[in-house]
Amino acid sequence: MVELREWHRGRLIDHVSLVVSDYEACRRFYAAVLAVLGVPLVEGDGYFFADELFVSPGVPPTGRAHIAFQAADEETVRRFYTAALAAGGRDNGPPGLRDYHPGYYAAFVLDPEGNNIEAVFHGPARRSAPSVVMTDNS
C-alpha cells in the first residue's frame, strides 16, 4: 500500500449509472438534493442525468452499479479489458466504438460481484477543469 500525501478527485470516474425500481421517487429525490448543490437534473429518453450520474428504471432493479473509468486513449481501454479478464472479470462488451457519441471507445466487464465496469476514451478532448487536489497541509 502506498502512503499518500496528495489526493485527487475528479480524474478517475467518468460516470456512474444507477438502476432503480421507483424511478419517479428517485427523480424527485435527486432533483431536490442536486438543486441544493447547484447541479441541474436533465431528462433523457427513459432516464435522467446530472453531470456524471445517470439514473434509469429497471424492474426488478439489478442492485448492481455501473461505473465508468476515464482512459487516456484506446490502447488504455484495451489494456484495461485484458487486465480485467485476467483478474477474474467477465466480458460484458469488448473494446470498440459505441454509438453513444462520435469517438466513444469503450470496453465493459463484470466484476466478481456482477457490477458493470467500463473504461472509456471519448476521443481527443480538452478537460474543462483539473482534478481537485488535497494534501496533508490542506
N, C-alpha and C positions, 0 to 999 in steps of 0.2 A: 504494500500500500504506500502510495506517495503522500508525503506531508505537504499540504497546500498552504501557500502564503497568499494566494490570489484566487478568487472565484469569479467565474464569468457566468452571466445569464444572458440568454438571447442569441446564442450562436449554435446551439445543438438541435433544438426542437423546431421542426418546420411547421407541423400541425398535429393536432390531436382530434380524434373523432370519437364521439360517444353515441351509442345506440340505446335509445330509451323506450320504455313502454308507454308512458304518459307524455306524449310529445307536447301537447298544449300546456300542461303544467310546467314542464321544463322550459318551454319557450317563455312563459310569463316569468318564471324564476330567473332565468339568465338575462332576460331583458331588464329586469329590476336591478339585479346586482351589478351587471355590466354598465348600466346607466350611471350608477354611483361612481364607477371607476372611469367614466368618460369614454367608454368603448361602445360604439353603436352596434346593434344587432341587425343583421341583414337577412332578409327572407330569400331563400333559394327555391328551387323546384322540388319540394318534398323534404327540405332540410332548412336549417338556419345556420348562420355562422357569424362569428365575431373575431376578427383577426385570425389567430391560429386555431381557434376552437370551432369544430363542426359538429352539429347535433342532428341526428336523423331518427325517425321512428323505426321500431322493429318489434314484431310480435312473434314469438316471445323475445324479449331483449336478450342479446347474446351474453351479457355480463362480462364481455371482453372489451378491451380497448384497442384503438388503432393509434399508433404513434409513428410519425414520420420524422426521420433524422435528415438534416441537411447534408448533402455530399458536395465535395468540391468540384467533381467532374464525373463523366460517365464511367471512367475507369474505377473510380472510388465506389460507385454503385455496384459494379461487377465484383469488386473485391469484397464488399460488404456481403453480397449474396453468397459468394463462395465460402466466406468465413462463417456465416450464419448456418449454412447447411452442414459444414464440418463440425460445428459446435452443438449439433442436435436440433437445429431448426428444421422446419418442413417448408417446402416450396409452396408459395401462395401467389406466384406470378414472377417469372424470370425477368432479368434485366431487359429493358426495352422502352421504346417510346410509348406514351399513353396519350389518349385523346382529350385529356383534361384541359390542356392548353398547348400551343406550339412549343416544342422544346422540352416538354415534361418527360424526363427519362428516369425511370424508377424500377425498383425490384421490391418484391414483397415476400416475407417469410412469416411463418407462425412460430412464435417462441415455444418453449416446452409447455407453457400453460395455455397455449392457443391464442395468445394475443397477436394481432396483425401488426407486424413491424415492417416499416418501409424505409428505404433510403432513396432520396430524390435529389436530382440535379435539374434545375429549371432552365438550363442553358445560360449563355452569357447574361449576366445581370450585375446590377450595382446595388450594394447594400445601402439602405436609407439611413441606417444607424449602426454604430458599432455595438458590441456587447456591453452590458453593464459590468463594470469591474469593481469588486470589493476586495480589500486587503485586510491584513491583521490590524492595520492602523486606521481603517475606515471608521 
